[in-house]
Amino acid sequence: MRVTRIFAAAVIALASTLSMFAQADDAADKAIRKALETLQLELPVDSIASSPLSGLYEVKLKGGRVLYASADGQFVMQGYLFQIKDGKPVNLTEKTERLAISKTINGIPAGDMVVYPAIGETKSHITVFTDTTCPYCHKLHAEVPELNRLGIEVRYVAFPRQGLGSPGDEQLQAVWCSKDRKGAMDRMVTGKNIEAPKCANPVSKQFAIGQSIGVNGTPAIVLADGQVIPGYQPAKQVAKLALGTQ
């Protein structure tokens, strides 16, 4: 009987402690959200939760980027949080952001992309934010066949680097509104003009997704694990990163 009473008391104490933590987290959530309103962030907050560092809260923004804040919301910072584990630094911020970015990017429907499948076995895939007016995008596009031969599927999404309404935006919309998107993309990057009737297309939505994960130029390559590689990289280097052989 004594053991039963001790166990019951322990359960009540634990429940009380958990309730206190929940109330504290709820208070921190409200304080941090109120503080963030003053920053006028362009991206909405997805979630706020305790970080691995006591007293510091992790703020996840839509798209995947992370901020940190004190429980009272008086201090907000952007930067990397490292944990020294077994004598080695682990970038906790990068791990969190990659997971969120991977979820965002891999959630884009295949039908909304221009996809160049791998030849033979698909070993991995990359998602490329591209602009048909971008010379380095043209250079990367010329190496897509090599990436495909190496087992890498290349998925294009649109990112008009000069903004919506720019010549690049018009070109990308024409590609996405073409019956043969791959053929239109191939012709467009070689300087050939294409015409396609206006249609409902995902260009502006993909542009917003790119901005939400921090893309500010093209090409921007996103690996399957959510790692973002800004700028052009040779096919062999991209393949090493995509396949995790580097």
Steps between C-alpha positions, in 0.01 A plus 500: 500500500785736588662439157168579330469830689859597414440418132177703496675797663778480240247500215324806645832681544602420143165617363532823699854556367394437140210741544739768626730446200202521263386826658853641480530403132158651427601826666830505308317429173271800551784732609723401208222532241416847633865603481537365146208716386720805557764357261243484218640174365415421140445134586238369744602298804440126468579399856674600824652239730776459757844463345766258628657797683318573826319835497521540122201442272515384139279693258431322171391723214297385201735339249755381751713784632559520875527782755563481874336701778502538877191387688388860560549597136742781587786339310476358147796377300583336171803276473634150547457304822774239543515209740836344581437126488776243552753777448351608166276798418149421376312781326153460650357796307611359166354159583163653589493725193594219263221278628244777454631601156501137387137466607408822318681416176405134486140608553491676160290282266703335222243627252596857589867445408700445184658161569802341331503137621814307586621246247469152645486484879396824674760538774394846617339822383565871507254788473628803313354850524566633151453804276525458123670843472782393735833408326613272783163321485576435132841361598345268757228395256765389250623254765158353582557201265819416693314524831229272362764247391641507854159403638388848606146612418487875434181681599461861387288757680461862393673796660491823294808664653392852401157453653148437380411689182862492377606355161620190684159460659332521157739241359450262789123528471530416129704190586253385765203565269652299213365155417860374491668671796832321460519587132405860578766519773765356268419751226472796735843453660663489155360845426204393289175681564190296572138597516227337701148610585456640848390244756467444873857419605706461819775751420400764759439232764842344439662843512343551844622158616852588389490826693369321810801266512752778435559476124612837363667402173516231237579225458431383855530124547315325779614148589256231610595558866417871479853637464498812281796556266498856362640554153640279228698186581649256243299182447756271666507717813119516513481122460746447787291722726171343388628146548679578826835380367698810595 
